Amino acid sequence: MSIEKAAQILKRARYPLFLSGAGISAESGIPTFRGKEGLWREHRAEATGGRESRAATMASMRAEDLATPEAFQRDPALVWQWYNWRKRLISEKKPNPAHFAIRDIAHKLPNLLCATQNVDGFHALAGLEGVLEMHGNIFRTRCLGCSDVRENRGEIDPETLCVACNQAALRPDVVWFGEALPQNILHTIYERLHVCDAIIVVGTSGSVYPAAGFAVEVRRREGYVIEINIDETHRPYANDVYIRAKAGEALPQICALI
Ligand code: OAD
């Protein structure tokens, strides 16, 4: 029933918006940030190995403690260790039926604007064109000196110098806590939010702004909010359509009805 309603709303929407979070990649085998198998826990177990002092430090850490400019300034090797581990993990996995379904939905609804908080690049890998990667992409580096950005799929040694200027070190080209999101991406999303009559939010806990505010804004303007999430304790943004199901199961069904 709610699947049908979701399909109907999306089909009728003039300015629809899609937003995904870590939950959409969970079925690919990528741990989410705040679930039971949260990222920091995995990292602690796998990457810190026998180094007791570092393991002890990691025990009290969350993603928010590693994904910050301060953490990088304090200990770039530790932060790169975390990102190298995540890059390795993502490289071994692939997009799942949810990523392919949203690609197909976008083909059926050419006016659908797609944004993601994920840095894994899976939407693009699944063939979704023009997706706005709000938090950057883990497979790119940015020079701390000249700001040169380039694709860099391999592991990064924290000592590596930028190939463009040969003077400064590299950081992941992702948005860290406390940093501004890319201006052009935000601008495009807010332009859509001003007219948006339906948003579909998939696999996000809604704990990180500005993304957490998008559905609230659409609702405030009396647009529809469709949400897909497996969490029984999750408080939906609105009661329009709340689908408690795995993204990889719900999205293909919605797609089939559009
Ligand atoms: P979270 O880990 O906070 O939330 C993931 C959500 O996905 C949870 O609400 C889960 O219930 C849900 N979920 C898990 N598996 C699912 C499935 N198969 N189908 C549907 N839903 C599922 O991830 P985000 O909300 O994306 O930012 O986190 C937002 C930001 O916080 C991230 O982009 C990252 C993080 O720290 C930065 O690094 C700046």
Residues whose N, C-alpha, C, O or C-beta is under 5 A from the ligand:
A	BS01	OAD	G21 A22 G23 A26 E27 T32 F33 R34 G35 A63 A67 Q117 N118 H135 V175 W176 F177 G203 T204 S205 G206 V208 I228 N229 I230 D231 A245 K246 A247
